[in-house]
Amino acid sequence: MSAAPSPLTFAVPKGRILEEALPLMARAGVVPDAEFHDKRSRALSFACTDPALRLIRVRAFDVATFVAHGAAQAGIVGSDVVEEFAYPDLYAPVDLDIGHCRLSVAEPAGQDNAGAASHLRVASKYPNLTRRHFERLGVQAEVVKLNGAMELAPGLGLASRIVDLVSTGRTLKDNGLIESSVILPVSARLIVNRAALKTDPRVGALVEQFRALVAERAAA
């Protein structure tokens, strides 16, 4: 008698996207056990009501890394993360139509850009997307990598601009910044490991389940 296959590992990000994703995940049969919702728990890995699934909760950038390297077979993450890393082993087959925001350039309100520089210092946690954006404009961007508190950088002289996710723009306004351009619109994506998709039919079934749910919601 052959042993049961190992559970599929499904990676999810901490934060806003997860709140929007949980109802969709539940409809797709990805339902974590009660400990997942216990705010006192420091666990990162959780059983699911379906014993063929396991959930891990990590930082958004790490979701992409776990899936790209096959440590998780599927997950949910923003398209900003998918584009930033551009892992060849990562496939994003379904736009979940949740977690909408945008990746934008922001600068101090009233900043004089009359003599546009050929070199800028930009604070961001998206060095690859930032450099590519400014290269298209013929500008060399020196990226200062920050993981948070991006809005402080211009006022403290660390950078003249920032590149960060923007939803309402309220945080920018509160810190004296304005959104000067949009690099890309962002939404949450279902991501899978390419090798797992080819070799494990359960991954393909999961993709089709999410695809059908998104189509059903769009038609409603």
C-alpha angles and dihedrals in degrees: 000000000000120000119252113262118258115266117269110251114226116193123208132181126240116245140024101353091053092057090055093041099052097077091049091046090051091054089051091053096255099129119158121214123257095272090067089068095045105107090201093060117102093191119126098191124058139183119237132219085251105065089209089070135065126186128213123190115206141144115298095248089050092054089066092046095049092049096042091053095044097247085119121027098208141004149152125258140147119275087239089069093045091052095043095056101029090193109190091218093054121091124187104196101163132050102208093200093228135102093045119186136116139249107235146172114240133185139175113292110256094019111158110238097168093118100044110208125229089218128046137176110225129184115218146130087226104073096161097048091042095052092045092050094052093041088060087056092049092250126128109224122203103203120211104200114225127168096203146350088056092157091067094061101082095045092051094047095248094121138354093226141018134213113209145135115284126195112160097356091232095122091052092050092048089055097046096257133129130204106247101177142356118236097187142338113249133213134159118271135197105236129193138184108256095221092049090050090056097043106033117057090198089070092053090048090052091051091051091048093054092042091054092048093051091048091048092051092047090052094049 
